[in-house]
Amino acid sequence: QCDGQDIGALAVVRHASHIQLPQMYILPSHQNRGIGTRIVRDLAREAKESGRPLRLRVLSVNPARRLYEREGFRVTSTTPERVFMERPA
């Protein structure tokens, strides 16, 4: 939320072996303000402190992939539609 208004959706699943980020959506009007970067960095810090990798998947055409690569994620597998990524612990 920002100023009491919903600006996106976030889902995080904490498994014993890893932390999964299955959904992060930020309204276009609030993108490119560092919100996604902060969320990813906070989760990466949590994952590192717990000794678990942080995993996610992104649509192949989604420009957010650049954010994930900047933040240390590496591609682990791909399908025609999706790119699976992981940031090691």
PDB file of N, CA, C and O in Angstrom:
ATOM      1  N   GLN A   1       0.829  -1.183   0.000  1.00  0.00           N
ATOM      2  CA  GLN A   1       0.000   0.000   0.000  1.00  0.00           C
ATOM      3  C   GLN A   1       0.876   1.251   0.000  1.00  0.00           C
ATOM      4  O   GLN A   1       2.014   1.254   0.470  1.00  0.00           O
ATOM      5  N   CYS A   2       0.299   2.291  -0.541  1.00  0.00           N
ATOM      6  CA  CYS A   2       0.946   3.596  -0.543  1.00  0.00           C
ATOM      7  C   CYS A   2      -0.136   4.624  -0.254  1.00  0.00           C
ATOM      8  O   CYS A   2      -1.125   4.718  -0.981  1.00  0.00           O
ATOM      9  N   ASP A   3       0.053   5.381   0.793  1.00  0.00           N
ATOM     10  CA  ASP A   3      -0.950   6.379   1.187  1.00  0.00           C
ATOM     11  C   ASP A   3      -2.339   5.760   1.336  1.00  0.00           C
ATOM     12  O   ASP A   3      -3.345   6.373   0.976  1.00  0.00           O
ATOM     13  N   GLY A   4      -2.382   4.528   1.875  1.00  0.00           N
ATOM     14  CA  GLY A   4      -3.650   3.859   2.122  1.00  0.00           C
ATOM     15  C   GLY A   4      -4.297   3.224   0.906  1.00  0.00           C
ATOM     16  O   GLY A   4      -5.385   2.659   1.013  1.00  0.00           O
ATOM     17  N   GLN A   5      -3.653   3.304  -0.245  1.00  0.00           N
ATOM     18  CA  GLN A   5      -4.199   2.724  -1.476  1.00  0.00           C
ATOM     19  C   GLN A   5      -3.414   1.469  -1.857  1.00  0.00           C
ATOM     20  O   GLN A   5      -2.188   1.432  -1.751  1.00  0.00           O
ATOM     21  N   ASP A   6      -4.140   0.444  -2.302  1.00  0.00           N
ATOM     22  CA  ASP A   6      -3.474  -0.749  -2.810  1.00  0.00           C
ATOM     23  C   ASP A   6      -2.751  -0.401  -4.108  1.00  0.00           C
ATOM     24  O   ASP A   6      -3.325   0.215  -5.006  1.00  0.00           O
ATOM     25  N   ILE A   7      -1.492  -0.801  -4.194  1.00  0.00           N
ATOM     26  CA  ILE A   7      -0.714  -0.501  -5.397  1.00  0.00           C
ATOM     27  C   ILE A   7      -0.144  -1.761  -6.043  1.00  0.00           C
ATOM     28  O   ILE A   7       0.614  -1.676  -7.009  1.00  0.00           O
ATOM     29  N   GLY A   8      -0.506  -2.925  -5.515  1.00  0.00           N
ATOM     30  CA  GLY A   8      -0.003  -4.159  -6.098  1.00  0.00           C
ATOM     31  C   GLY A   8      -0.361  -5.352  -5.258  1.00  0.00           C
ATOM     32  O   GLY A   8      -1.182  -5.281  -4.344  1.00  0.00           O
ATOM     33  N   ALA A   9       0.286  -6.465  -5.596  1.00  0.00           N
ATOM     34  CA  ALA A   9       0.064  -7.720  -4.884  1.00  0.00           C
ATOM     35  C   ALA A   9       1.401  -8.418  -4.690  1.00  0.00           C
ATOM     36  O   ALA A   9       2.293  -8.342  -5.534  1.00  0.00           O
ATOM     37  N   LEU A  10       1.515  -9.097  -3.556  1.00  0.00           N
ATOM     38  CA  LEU A  10       2.753  -9.787  -3.210  1.00  0.00           C
ATOM     39  C   LEU A  10       2.401 -11.101  -2.540  1.00  0.00           C
ATOM     40  O   LEU A  10       1.522 -11.154  -1.680  1.00  0.00           O
ATOM     41  N   ALA A  11       3.093 -12.165  -2.938  1.00  0.00           N
ATOM     42  CA  ALA A  11       2.950 -13.462  -2.272  1.00  0.00           C
ATOM     43  C   ALA A  11       4.351 -14.005  -2.034  1.00  0.00           C
ATOM     44  O   ALA A  11       5.198 -13.980  -2.927  1.00  0.00           O
ATOM     45  N   VAL A  12       4.583 -14.491  -0.835  1.00  0.00           N
ATOM     46  CA  VAL A  12       5.861 -15.089  -0.469  1.00  0.00           C
ATOM     47  C   VAL A  12       5.557 -16.399   0.245  1.00  0.00           C
ATOM     48  O   VAL A  12       4.704 -16.442   1.131  1.00  0.00           O
ATOM     49  N   VAL A  13       6.257 -17.478  -0.141  1.00  0.00           N
ATOM     50  CA  VAL A  13       6.085 -18.773   0.507  1.00  0.00           C
ATOM     51  C   VAL A  13       7.438 -19.186   1.067  1.00  0.00           C
ATOM     52  O   VAL A  13       8.433 -19.252   0.346  1.00  0.00           O
ATOM     53  N   ARG A  14       7.456 -19.460   2.353  1.00  0.00           N
ATOM     54  CA  ARG A  14       8.699 -19.843   3.027  1.00  0.00           C
ATOM     55  C   ARG A  14       8.708 -21.359   3.234  1.00  0.00           C
ATOM     56  O   ARG A  14       7.967 -21.888   4.063  1.00  0.00           O
ATOM     57  N   HIS A  15       9.553 -22.046   2.470  1.00  0.00           N
ATOM     58  CA  HIS A  15       9.728 -23.491   2.579  1.00  0.00           C
ATOM     59  C   HIS A  15      10.965 -23.753   3.439  1.00  0.00           C
ATOM     60  O   HIS A  15      11.785 -22.858   3.646  1.00  0.00           O
ATOM     61  N   ALA A  16      11.092 -24.970   3.932  1.00  0.00           N
ATOM     62  CA  ALA A  16      12.276 -25.320   4.713  1.00  0.00           C
ATOM     63  C   ALA A  16      13.543 -25.221   3.867  1.00  0.00           C
ATOM     64  O   ALA A  16      14.608 -24.883   4.383  1.00  0.00           O
ATOM     65  N   SER A  17      13.432 -25.516   2.563  1.00  0.00           N
ATOM     66  CA  SER A  17      14.611 -25.555   1.695  1.00  0.00           C
ATOM     67  C   SER A  17      14.884 -24.259   0.945  1.00  0.00           C
ATOM     68  O   SER A  17      16.004 -24.043   0.482  1.00  0.00           O
ATOM     69  N   HIS A  18      13.877 -23.388   0.814  1.00  0.00           N
ATOM     70  CA  HIS A  18      14.053 -22.155   0.049  1.00  0.00           C
ATOM     71  C   HIS A  18      12.894 -21.197   0.328  1.00  0.00           C
ATOM     72  O   HIS A  18      11.894 -21.570   0.941  1.00  0.00           O
ATOM     73  N   ILE A  19      13.048 -19.972  -0.129  1.00  0.00           N
ATOM     74  CA  ILE A  19      11.970 -18.987  -0.084  1.00  0.00           C
ATOM     75  C   ILE A  19      11.531 -18.761  -1.521  1.00  0.00           C
ATOM     76  O   ILE A  19      12.358 -18.546  -2.408  1.00  0.00           O
ATOM     77  N   GLN A  20      10.234 -18.810  -1.740  1.00  0.00           N
ATOM     78  CA  GLN A  20       9.674 -18.656  -3.086  1.00  0.00           C
ATOM     79  C   GLN A  20       8.914 -17.341  -3.177  1.00  0.00           C
ATOM     80  O   GLN A  20       8.135 -16.998  -2.287  1.00  0.00           O
ATOM     81  N   LEU A  21       9.147 -16.618  -4.248  1.00  0.00           N
ATOM     82  CA  LEU A  21       8.401 -15.389  -4.547  1.00  0.00           C
ATOM     83  C   LEU A  21       7.510 -15.692  -5.752  1.00  0.00           C
ATOM     84  O   LEU A  21       7.900 -15.425  -6.889  1.00  0.00           O
ATOM     85  N   PRO A  22       6.307 -16.253  -5.513  1.00  0.00           N
ATOM     86  CA  PRO A  22       5.453 -16.633  -6.636  1.00  0.00           C
ATOM     87  C   PRO A  22       4.731 -15.469  -7.298  1.00  0.00           C
ATOM     88  O   PRO A  22       4.291 -15.580  -8.442  1.00  0.00           O
ATOM     89  N   GLN A  23       4.604 -14.351  -6.585  1.00  0.00           N
ATOM     90  CA  GLN A  23       3.896 -13.222  -7.186  1.00  0.00           C
ATOM     91  C   GLN A  23       4.403 -11.902  -6.623  1.00  0.00           C
ATOM     92  O   GLN A  23       4.496 -11.715  -5.410  1.00  0.00           O
ATOM     93  N   MET A  24       4.724 -11.003  -7.529  1.00  0.00           N
ATOM     94  CA  MET A  24       4.987  -9.618  -7.164  1.00  0.00           C
ATOM     95  C   MET A  24       4.490  -8.776  -8.329  1.00  0.00           C
ATOM     96  O   MET A  24       5.043  -8.818  -9.428  1.00  0.00           O
ATOM     97  N   TYR A  25       3.453  -8.021  -8.072  1.00  0.00           N
ATOM     98  CA  TYR A  25       2.870  -7.165  -9.097  1.00  0.00           C
ATOM     99  C   TYR A  25       2.724  -5.768  -8.522  1.00  0.00           C
ATOM    100  O   TYR A  25       2.147  -5.585  -7.450  1.00  0.00           O
ATOM    101  N   ILE A  26       3.238  -4.806  -9.224  1.00  0.00           N
ATOM    102  CA  ILE A  26       3.133  -3.402  -8.817  1.00  0.00           C
ATOM    103  C   ILE A  26       2.440  -2.658  -9.955  1.00  0.00           C
ATOM    104  O   ILE A  26       2.823  -2.787 -11.118  1.00  0.00           O
ATOM    105  N   LEU A  27       1.424  -1.883  -9.612  1.00  0.00           N
ATOM    106  CA  LEU A  27       0.697  -1.126 -10.624  1.00  0.00           C
ATOM    107  C   LEU A  27       1.670  -0.287 -11.456  1.00  0.00           C
ATOM    108  O   LEU A  27       2.624   0.271 -10.913  1.00  0.00           O
ATOM    109  N   PRO A  28       1.437  -0.194 -12.753  1.00  0.00           N
ATOM    110  CA  PRO A  28       2.328   0.598 -13.605  1.00  0.00           C
ATOM    111  C   PRO A  28       2.563   2.019 -13.087  1.00  0.00           C
ATOM    112  O   PRO A  28       3.658   2.560 -13.242  1.00  0.00           O
ATOM    113  N   SER A  29       1.554   2.619 -12.482  1.00  0.00           N
ATOM    114  CA  SER A  29       1.711   3.990 -11.969  1.00  0.00           C
ATOM    115  C   SER A  29       2.698   4.078 -10.807  1.00  0.00           C
ATOM    116  O   SER A  29       3.126   5.173 -10.442  1.00  0.00           O
ATOM    117  N   HIS A  30       3.061   2.935 -10.223  1.00  0.00           N
ATOM    118  CA  HIS A  30       3.997   2.929  -9.095  1.00  0.00           C
ATOM    119  C   HIS A  30       5.292   2.177  -9.411  1.00  0.00           C
ATOM    120  O   HIS A  30       6.124   1.987  -8.524  1.00  0.00           O
ATOM    121  N   GLN A  31       5.466   1.755 -10.640  1.00  0.00           N
ATOM    122  CA  GLN A  31       6.696   1.078 -11.038  1.00  0.00           C
ATOM    123  C   GLN A  31       7.819   2.089 -11.218  1.00  0.00           C
ATOM    124  O   GLN A  31       7.581   3.287 -11.369  1.00  0.00           O
ATOM    125  N   ASN A  32       9.046   1.580 -11.200  1.00  0.00           N
ATOM    126  CA  ASN A  32      10.256   2.393 -11.387  1.00  0.00           C
ATOM    127  C   ASN A  32      10.430   3.429 -10.287  1.00  0.00           C
ATOM    128  O   ASN A  32      10.951   4.520 -10.518  1.00  0.00           O
ATOM    129  N   ARG A  33       9.988   3.072  -9.092  1.00  0.00           N
ATOM    130  CA  ARG A  33      10.175   3.926  -7.915  1.00  0.00           C
ATOM    131  C   ARG A  33      10.993   3.235  -6.838  1.00  0.00           C
ATOM    132  O   ARG A  33      11.147   3.764  -5.738  1.00  0.00           O
ATOM    133  N   GLY A  34      11.523   2.043  -7.152  1.00  0.00           N
ATOM    134  CA  GLY A  34      12.341   1.317  -6.193  1.00  0.00           C
ATOM    135  C   GLY A  34      11.562   0.390  -5.280  1.00  0.00           C
ATOM    136  O   GLY A  34      12.154  -0.242  -4.406  1.00  0.00           O
ATOM    137  N   ILE A  35      10.251   0.291  -5.457  1.00  0.00           N
ATOM    138  CA  ILE A  35       9.440  -0.552  -4.585  1.00  0.00           C
ATOM    139  C   ILE A  35       9.803  -2.024  -4.776  1.00  0.00           C
ATOM    140  O   ILE A  35      10.043  -2.737  -3.801  1.00  0.00           O
ATOM    141  N   GLY A  36       9.844  -2.479  -6.023  1.00  0.00           N
ATOM    142  CA  GLY A  36      10.198  -3.873  -6.296  1.00  0.00           C
ATOM    143  C   GLY A  36      11.605  -4.192  -5.844  1.00  0.00           C
ATOM    144  O   GLY A  36      11.853  -5.262  -5.288  1.00  0.00           O
ATOM    145  N   THR A  37      12.525  -3.282  -6.074  1.00  0.00           N
ATOM    146  CA  THR A  37      13.910  -3.493  -5.645  1.00  0.00           C
ATOM    147  C   THR A  37      13.986  -3.666  -4.141  1.00  0.00           C
ATOM    148  O   THR A  37      14.688  -4.551  -3.652  1.00  0.00           O
ATOM    149  N   ARG A  38      13.279  -2.838  -3.413  1.00  0.00           N
ATOM    150  CA  ARG A  38      13.316  -2.943  -1.946  1.00  0.00           C
ATOM    151  C   ARG A  38      12.732  -4.276  -1.470  1.00  0.00           C
ATOM    152  O   ARG A  38      13.283  -4.911  -0.572  1.00  0.00           O
ATOM    153  N   ILE A  39      11.626  -4.693  -2.069  1.00  0.00           N
ATOM    154  CA  ILE A  39      11.022  -5.968  -1.694  1.00  0.00           C
ATOM    155  C   ILE A  39      11.990  -7.110  -1.966  1.00  0.00           C
ATOM    156  O   ILE A  39      12.191  -7.972  -1.110  1.00  0.00           O
ATOM    157  N   VAL A  40      12.590  -7.122  -3.150  1.00  0.00           N
ATOM    158  CA  VAL A  40      13.518  -8.187  -3.511  1.00  0.00           C
ATOM    159  C   VAL A  40      14.731  -8.181  -2.581  1.00  0.00           C
ATOM    160  O   VAL A  40      15.174  -9.242  -2.143  1.00  0.00           O
ATOM    161  N   ARG A  41      15.262  -7.024  -2.281  1.00  0.00           N
ATOM    162  CA  ARG A  41      16.429  -6.956  -1.393  1.00  0.00           C
ATOM    163  C   ARG A  41      16.090  -7.419   0.021  1.00  0.00           C
ATOM    164  O   ARG A  41      16.887  -8.111   0.655  1.00  0.00           O
ATOM    165  N   ASP A  42      14.915  -7.043   0.516  1.00  0.00           N
ATOM    166  CA  ASP A  42      14.512  -7.498   1.851  1.00  0.00           C
ATOM    167  C   ASP A  42      14.369  -9.015   1.888  1.00  0.00           C
ATOM    168  O   ASP A  42      14.806  -9.656   2.844  1.00  0.00           O
ATOM    169  N   LEU A  43      13.761  -9.592   0.859  1.00  0.00           N
ATOM    170  CA  LEU A  43      13.625 -11.047   0.811  1.00  0.00           C
ATOM    171  C   LEU A  43      14.974 -11.729   0.631  1.00  0.00           C
ATOM    172  O   LEU A  43      15.216 -12.787   1.213  1.00  0.00           O
ATOM    173  N   ALA A  44      15.850 -11.138  -0.165  1.00  0.00           N
ATOM    174  CA  ALA A  44      17.185 -11.706  -0.354  1.00  0.00           C
ATOM    175  C   ALA A  44      17.963 -11.707   0.959  1.00  0.00           C
ATOM    176  O   ALA A  44      18.686 -12.655   1.262  1.00  0.00           O
ATOM    177  N   ARG A  45      17.809 -10.646   1.725  1.00  0.00           N
ATOM    178  CA  ARG A  45      18.476 -10.580   3.026  1.00  0.00           C
ATOM    179  C   ARG A  45      17.929 -11.669   3.958  1.00  0.00           C
ATOM    180  O   ARG A  45      18.694 -12.354   4.637  1.00  0.00           O
ATOM    181  N   GLU A  46      16.606 -11.822   3.984  1.00  0.00           N
ATOM    182  CA  GLU A  46      15.994 -12.867   4.802  1.00  0.00           C
ATOM    183  C   GLU A  46      16.486 -14.249   4.372  1.00  0.00           C
ATOM    184  O   GLU A  46      16.824 -15.084   5.211  1.00  0.00           O
ATOM    185  N   ALA A  47      16.523 -14.482   3.068  1.00  0.00           N
ATOM    186  CA  ALA A  47      16.965 -15.775   2.558  1.00  0.00           C
ATOM    187  C   ALA A  47      18.421 -16.047   2.944  1.00  0.00           C
ATOM    188  O   ALA A  47      18.760 -17.144   3.389  1.00  0.00           O
ATOM    189  N   LYS A  48      19.263 -15.052   2.771  1.00  0.00           N
ATOM    190  CA  LYS A  48      20.681 -15.220   3.116  1.00  0.00           C
ATOM    191  C   LYS A  48      20.855 -15.501   4.602  1.00  0.00           C
ATOM    192  O   LYS A  48      21.609 -16.395   4.987  1.00  0.00           O
ATOM    193  N   GLU A  49      20.157 -14.738   5.432  1.00  0.00           N
ATOM    194  CA  GLU A  49      20.272 -14.936   6.886  1.00  0.00           C
ATOM    195  C   GLU A  49      19.789 -16.318   7.316  1.00  0.00           C
ATOM    196  O   GLU A  49      20.260 -16.858   8.317  1.00  0.00           O
ATOM    197  N   SER A  50      18.852 -16.889   6.566  1.00  0.00           N
ATOM    198  CA  SER A  50      18.337 -18.214   6.921  1.00  0.00           C
ATOM    199  C   SER A  50      19.061 -19.336   6.178  1.00  0.00           C
ATOM    200  O   SER A  50      18.759 -20.513   6.380  1.00  0.00           O
ATOM    201  N   GLY A  51      20.011 -18.975   5.321  1.00  0.00           N
ATOM    202  CA  GLY A  51      20.780 -19.976   4.583  1.00  0.00           C
ATOM    203  C   GLY A  51      19.996 -20.664   3.480  1.00  0.00           C
ATOM    204  O   GLY A  51      20.326 -21.784   3.089  1.00  0.00           O
ATOM    205  N   ARG A  52      18.956 -20.002   2.972  1.00  0.00           N
ATOM    206  CA  ARG A  52      18.134 -20.591   1.912  1.00  0.00           C
ATOM    207  C   ARG A  52      18.206 -19.738   0.645  1.00  0.00           C
ATOM    208  O   ARG A  52      18.348 -18.518   0.729  1.00  0.00           O
ATOM    209  N   PRO A  53      18.109 -20.373  -0.530  1.00  0.00           N
ATOM    210  CA  PRO A  53      18.042 -19.593  -1.761  1.00  0.00           C
ATOM    211  C   PRO A  53      16.667 -18.938  -1.896  1.00  0.00           C
ATOM    212  O   PRO A  53      15.687 -19.381  -1.298  1.00  0.00           O
ATOM    213  N   LEU A  54      16.623 -17.886  -2.687  1.00  0.00           N
ATOM    214  CA  LEU A  54      15.384 -17.195  -3.028  1.00  0.00           C
ATOM    215  C   LEU A  54      15.074 -17.544  -4.477  1.00  0.00           C
ATOM    216  O   LEU A  54      15.909 -17.352  -5.361  1.00  0.00           O
ATOM    217  N   ARG A  55      13.867 -18.059  -4.719  1.00  0.00           N
ATOM    218  CA  ARG A  55      13.491 -18.516  -6.054  1.00  0.00           C
ATOM    219  C   ARG A  55      12.260 -17.775  -6.552  1.00  0.00           C
ATOM    220  O   ARG A  55      11.414 -17.337  -5.772  1.00  0.00           O
ATOM    221  N   LEU A  56      12.181 -17.648  -7.879  1.00  0.00           N
ATOM    222  CA  LEU A  56      11.008 -17.042  -8.504  1.00  0.00           C
ATOM    223  C   LEU A  56      10.935 -17.482  -9.950  1.00  0.00           C
ATOM    224  O   LEU A  56      11.854 -18.106 -10.482  1.00  0.00           O
ATOM    225  N   ARG A  57       9.826 -17.144 -10.569  1.00  0.00           N
ATOM    226  CA  ARG A  57       9.674 -17.345 -12.003  1.00  0.00           C
ATOM    227  C   ARG A  57       9.072 -16.075 -12.567  1.00  0.00           C
ATOM    228  O   ARG A  57       8.326 -15.363 -11.894  1.00  0.00           O
ATOM    229  N   VAL A  58       9.409 -15.812 -13.806  1.00  0.00           N
ATOM    230  CA  VAL A  58       8.958 -14.590 -14.457  1.00  0.00           C
ATOM    231  C   VAL A  58       8.606 -14.928 -15.901  1.00  0.00           C
ATOM    232  O   VAL A  58       9.237 -15.787 -16.517  1.00  0.00           O
ATOM    233  N   LEU A  59       7.600 -14.251 -16.433  1.00  0.00           N
ATOM    234  CA  LEU A  59       7.274 -14.459 -17.840  1.00  0.00           C
ATOM    235  C   LEU A  59       8.474 -14.064 -18.694  1.00  0.00           C
ATOM    236  O   LEU A  59       9.168 -13.093 -18.393  1.00  0.00           O
ATOM    237  N   SER A  60       8.707 -14.808 -19.740  1.00  0.00           N
ATOM    238  CA  SER A  60       9.862 -14.562 -20.611  1.00  0.00           C
ATOM    239  C   SER A  60       9.908 -13.137 -21.137  1.00  0.00           C
ATOM    240  O   SER A  60      10.988 -12.582 -21.336  1.00  0.00           O
ATOM    241  N   VAL A  61       8.751 -12.544 -21.363  1.00  0.00           N
ATOM    242  CA  VAL A  61       8.692 -11.193 -21.931  1.00  0.00           C
ATOM    243  C   VAL A  61       8.658 -10.086 -20.871  1.00  0.00           C
ATOM    244  O   VAL A  61       8.600  -8.907 -21.220  1.00  0.00           O
ATOM    245  N   ASN A  62       8.694 -10.440 -19.606  1.00  0.00           N
ATOM    246  CA  ASN A  62       8.568  -9.453 -18.532  1.00  0.00           C
ATOM    247  C   ASN A  62       9.877  -8.688 -18.340  1.00  0.00           C
ATOM    248  O   ASN A  62      10.909  -9.304 -18.072  1.00  0.00           O
ATOM    249  N   PRO A  63       9.858  -7.361 -18.471  1.00  0.00           N
ATOM    250  CA  PRO A  63      11.091  -6.590 -18.279  1.00  0.00           C
ATOM    251  C   PRO A  63      11.614  -6.624 -16.840  1.00  0.00           C
ATOM    252  O   PRO A  63      12.745  -6.201 -16.597  1.00  0.00           O
ATOM    253  N   ALA A  64      10.824  -7.115 -15.881  1.00  0.00           N
ATOM    254  CA  ALA A  64      11.294  -7.224 -14.490  1.00  0.00           C
ATOM    255  C   ALA A  64      12.474  -8.187 -14.380  1.00  0.00           C
ATOM    256  O   ALA A  64      13.198  -8.167 -13.384  1.00  0.00           O
ATOM    257  N   ARG A  65      12.671  -9.018 -15.379  1.00  0.00           N
ATOM    258  CA  ARG A  65      13.809  -9.943 -15.350  1.00  0.00           C
ATOM    259  C   ARG A  65      15.120  -9.174 -15.143  1.00  0.00           C
ATOM    260  O   ARG A  65      16.021  -9.660 -14.460  1.00  0.00           O
ATOM    261  N   ARG A  66      15.225  -7.997 -15.723  1.00  0.00           N
ATOM    262  CA  ARG A  66      16.450  -7.192 -15.555  1.00  0.00           C
ATOM    263  C   ARG A  66      16.667  -6.842 -14.090  1.00  0.00           C
ATOM    264  O   ARG A  66      17.801  -6.866 -13.613  1.00  0.00           O
ATOM    265  N   LEU A  67      15.597  -6.517 -13.371  1.00  0.00           N
ATOM    266  CA  LEU A  67      15.705  -6.237 -11.931  1.00  0.00           C
ATOM    267  C   LEU A  67      16.270  -7.444 -11.212  1.00  0.00           C
ATOM    268  O   LEU A  67      17.197  -7.318 -10.412  1.00  0.00           O
ATOM    269  N   TYR A  68      15.717  -8.609 -11.491  1.00  0.00           N
ATOM    270  CA  TYR A  68      16.163  -9.822 -10.798  1.00  0.00           C
ATOM    271  C   TYR A  68      17.625 -10.135 -11.113  1.00  0.00           C
ATOM    272  O   TYR A  68      18.381 -10.532 -10.226  1.00  0.00           O
ATOM    273  N   GLU A  69      18.018  -9.960 -12.358  1.00  0.00           N
ATOM    274  CA  GLU A  69      19.424 -10.211 -12.713  1.00  0.00           C
ATOM    275  C   GLU A  69      20.350  -9.222 -12.010  1.00  0.00           C
ATOM    276  O   GLU A  69      21.423  -9.606 -11.545  1.00  0.00           O
ATOM    277  N   ARG A  70      19.950  -7.957 -11.927  1.00  0.00           N
ATOM    278  CA  ARG A  70      20.749  -6.952 -11.202  1.00  0.00           C
ATOM    279  C   ARG A  70      20.912  -7.327  -9.740  1.00  0.00           C
ATOM    280  O   ARG A  70      21.939  -7.035  -9.127  1.00  0.00           O
ATOM    281  N   GLU A  71      19.890  -7.979  -9.182  1.00  0.00           N
ATOM    282  CA  GLU A  71      19.909  -8.323  -7.767  1.00  0.00           C
ATOM    283  C   GLU A  71      20.511  -9.703  -7.492  1.00  0.00           C
ATOM    284  O   GLU A  71      20.355 -10.238  -6.394  1.00  0.00           O
ATOM    285  N   GLY A  72      21.190 -10.273  -8.473  1.00  0.00           N
ATOM    286  CA  GLY A  72      21.955 -11.497  -8.256  1.00  0.00           C
ATOM    287  C   GLY A  72      21.257 -12.797  -8.597  1.00  0.00           C
ATOM    288  O   GLY A  72      21.790 -13.866  -8.299  1.00  0.00           O
ATOM    289  N   PHE A  73      20.087 -12.746  -9.211  1.00  0.00           N
ATOM    290  CA  PHE A  73      19.410 -13.966  -9.619  1.00  0.00           C
ATOM    291  C   PHE A  73      20.050 -14.519 -10.883  1.00  0.00           C
ATOM    292  O   PHE A  73      20.518 -13.774 -11.744  1.00  0.00           O
ATOM    293  N   ARG A  74      20.059 -15.843 -10.971  1.00  0.00           N
ATOM    294  CA  ARG A  74      20.562 -16.529 -12.149  1.00  0.00           C
ATOM    295  C   ARG A  74      19.473 -17.446 -12.673  1.00  0.00           C
ATOM    296  O   ARG A  74      18.674 -17.977 -11.902  1.00  0.00           O
ATOM    297  N   VAL A  75      19.443 -17.632 -13.992  1.00  0.00           N
ATOM    298  CA  VAL A  75      18.471 -18.518 -14.621  1.00  0.00           C
ATOM    299  C   VAL A  75      18.821 -19.963 -14.295  1.00  0.00           C
ATOM    300  O   VAL A  75      19.962 -20.391 -14.469  1.00  0.00           O
ATOM    301  N   THR A  76      17.815 -20.721 -13.813  1.00  0.00           N
ATOM    302  CA  THR A  76      18.024 -22.140 -13.524  1.00  0.00           C
ATOM    303  C   THR A  76      17.373 -23.025 -14.579  1.00  0.00           C
ATOM    304  O   THR A  76      17.844 -24.134 -14.831  1.00  0.00           O
ATOM    305  N   SER A  77      16.297 -22.547 -15.198  1.00  0.00           N
ATOM    306  CA  SER A  77      15.654 -23.274 -16.294  1.00  0.00           C
ATOM    307  C   SER A  77      14.689 -22.332 -17.005  1.00  0.00           C
ATOM    308  O   SER A  77      14.348 -21.262 -16.501  1.00  0.00           O
ATOM    309  N   THR A  78      14.260 -22.758 -18.185  1.00  0.00           N
ATOM    310  CA  THR A  78      13.328 -21.945 -18.969  1.00  0.00           C
ATOM    311  C   THR A  78      12.307 -22.843 -19.657  1.00  0.00           C
ATOM    312  O   THR A  78      12.544 -24.027 -19.893  1.00  0.00           O
ATOM    313  N   THR A  79      11.183 -22.249 -19.965  1.00  0.00           N
ATOM    314  CA  THR A  79      10.191 -22.831 -20.855  1.00  0.00           C
ATOM    315  C   THR A  79       9.930 -21.740 -21.894  1.00  0.00           C
ATOM    316  O   THR A  79      10.442 -20.630 -21.750  1.00  0.00           O
ATOM    317  N   PRO A  80       9.159 -22.021 -22.920  1.00  0.00           N
ATOM    318  CA  PRO A  80       8.876 -20.941 -23.871  1.00  0.00           C
ATOM    319  C   PRO A  80       8.201 -19.727 -23.221  1.00  0.00           C
ATOM    320  O   PRO A  80       8.365 -18.603 -23.695  1.00  0.00           O
ATOM    321  N   GLU A  81       7.451 -19.945 -22.147  1.00  0.00           N
ATOM    322  CA  GLU A  81       6.712 -18.854 -21.513  1.00  0.00           C
ATOM    323  C   GLU A  81       7.398 -18.257 -20.287  1.00  0.00           C
ATOM    324  O   GLU A  81       7.200 -17.082 -19.979  1.00  0.00           O
ATOM    325  N   ARG A  82       8.193 -19.049 -19.594  1.00  0.00           N
ATOM    326  CA  ARG A  82       8.700 -18.612 -18.287  1.00  0.00           C
ATOM    327  C   ARG A  82      10.203 -18.812 -18.142  1.00  0.00           C
ATOM    328  O   ARG A  82      10.817 -19.658 -18.792  1.00  0.00           O
ATOM    329  N   VAL A  83      10.767 -17.990 -17.254  1.00  0.00           N
ATOM    330  CA  VAL A  83      12.165 -18.118 -16.866  1.00  0.00           C
ATOM    331  C   VAL A  83      12.170 -18.352 -15.362  1.00  0.00           C
ATOM    332  O   VAL A  83      11.607 -17.566 -14.600  1.00  0.00           O
ATOM    333  N   PHE A  84      12.806 -19.433 -14.945  1.00  0.00           N
ATOM    334  CA  PHE A  84      12.922 -19.777 -13.524  1.00  0.00           C
ATOM    335  C   PHE A  84      14.281 -19.283 -13.039  1.00  0.00           C
ATOM    336  O   PHE A  84      15.308 -19.532 -13.671  1.00  0.00           O
ATOM    337  N   MET A  85      14.271 -18.582 -11.914  1.00  0.00           N
ATOM    338  CA  MET A  85      15.494 -17.938 -11.436  1.00  0.00           C
ATOM    339  C   MET A  85      15.708 -18.234  -9.950  1.00  0.00           C
ATOM    340  O   MET A  85      14.772 -18.523  -9.204  1.00  0.00           O
ATOM    341  N   GLU A  86      16.979 -18.150  -9.556  1.00  0.00           N
ATOM    342  CA  GLU A  86      17.326 -18.368  -8.147  1.00  0.00           C
ATOM    343  C   GLU A  86      18.461 -17.445  -7.752  1.00  0.00           C
ATOM    344  O   GLU A  86      19.394 -17.198  -8.516  1.00  0.00           O
ATOM    345  N   ARG A  87      18.351 -16.951  -6.545  1.00  0.00           N
ATOM    346  CA  ARG A  87      19.437 -16.184  -5.938  1.00  0.00           C
ATOM    347  C   ARG A  87      19.986 -17.042  -4.810  1.00  0.00           C
ATOM    348  O   ARG A  87      19.285 -17.287  -3.828  1.00  0.00           O
ATOM    349  N   PRO A  88      21.229 -17.505  -4.933  1.00  0.00           N
ATOM    350  CA  PRO A  88      21.783 -18.413  -3.915  1.00  0.00           C
ATOM    351  C   PRO A  88      21.817 -17.754  -2.539  1.00  0.00           C
ATOM    352  O   PRO A  88      21.867 -16.530  -2.414  1.00  0.00           O
ATOM    353  N   ALA A  89      21.789 -18.590  -1.525  1.00  0.00           N
ATOM    354  CA  ALA A  89      21.839 -18.108  -0.131  1.00  0.00           C
ATOM    355  C   ALA A  89      23.170 -17.444   0.151  1.00  0.00           C
ATOM    356  O   ALA A  89      23.402 -16.976   1.266  1.00  0.00           O
TER     357      ALA A  89
END
